[in-house]
Every structure is written in structure tokens, then in C-alpha cells.
Amino acid sequence: MKSLRFACDDRYEAEKLASLMSVQKDGSVYVESVAAIIDNEIVIKLKDKSSHAVVLKDNENVKALDELLQEVVSGKTMIISSNFEGSMAEIDVR
């Protein structure tokens, strides 16, 4: 298991990211794809076709999160859990 941390713009954004990455009862994650990246903001598309923007601290965090989400969607990586503390979102993967 590996723990990844993402610096978000504030506590609200960290809580939103942790919630979007939460593991469902069947072990899956509700993320379908990354819809867009605009500066330090990433737009995440969910399986219900809704989209949610998360503002991160900088472009490095956006790039790292984009890479993680691509791995999750392709099945290369599995999210085990997600949480946040302050403006930091923590995602545990395997």
C-alpha cells in the first residue's frame, strides 16, 4: 500500500477531493475520467456523468493527481481509502 498526499487550495477542496475518491461498497471508485485541467484546477467526471472541479495548490499537484486518476481508470492502480486533514487530501492506493 502506498499513501499519496495532494495539497489543495483549502480545507473545503481537500474534503471534496477525498469524497470524490472514496471507495464504494463494491470496492470501486466512482471516477470515470478527467474532463479538463485548467491551471491548478482539475475537473473530474464521475460515472453518473456529473463533473466536479477541485482546486489544488499548484500545477505539480494537478499533474500527480491526473496521473493517479489515469492509473485508477485503466485499472493499474486501486484506491483503498481516502481522507483529508486541513488542506491536504490523502489517498491510499495499491
Secondary structure, 3 states (H helix, E strand, C coil): CEEEEEEECCHHHHHHHHHHCCECCCCCECEEEEEEEECCEEEEEECCCCEEEEEECCHHHHHHHHHHHHHHHHCCCCEEEEEEECCEEEEEEC
